[in-house]
């Protein structure tokens, strides 16, 4: 496809479709940097305004994204997990051409903060088991998660499982079908910690998921906080009855 000035189609639209085809056909790979606006302008003999409008439409469509001071890049496909993710197997993602991995940063007992005491309903000064991991897709870092396990459930942790399966795969001997889970999902701008951990720039979009897992008696087992790159991750909520 080339720019055809005889067509009754706006030039910016033709350019957008041309650039989109390069992405869809694999000429430009996910994460690859695009030519500059000036280079595109020269190659297709178009005005800077036309080029900018075409690129803006691709940004709005989520096909490309801009990084301040670095350039414009093809957007990586988003990894989807959902409320049932504890049962997901790596093979589910491999069928989509995605290899998901965990990388353990630390697994140890720590003195918990006021927030963790409150979430796990434990006494001040208590120790909990803390598990920190990176979420990796196709060798690309997409998230950072921390899990806290109340002391009474330490024996349910299987450290051999912390790098496989879903976010709760490492918790064994518990009937999840009888558990309850409270989740909160927030969209936030990246701050100092996220910039450092997830290789972002200040203000980039992140998704923060917090979760409290409780057993059939309503006793908290785990408090989880996952921070994910907004350009690489989405959270799927299963179909629920409408609520008024």
Protein Blocks (a to p, Z undefined) as FASTA:
>chain_A
ZZdfkbccdfklmmmmmmmmmmmnomacghiacddfklmmmmnopafklmmmmmmmmmmn
opaccdehkbccdddddddddfklmmpcfklmmmnopacddddfbdcdddddfklmmmno
paehiacddddddddeehiafbdcdddddfklmmmpcfklmmgcjfklmpghiafklpcc
ddddddddddfklmmmnopaehiacdddddddddfkopafbdcdddddfklcccdddddd
ddZZ
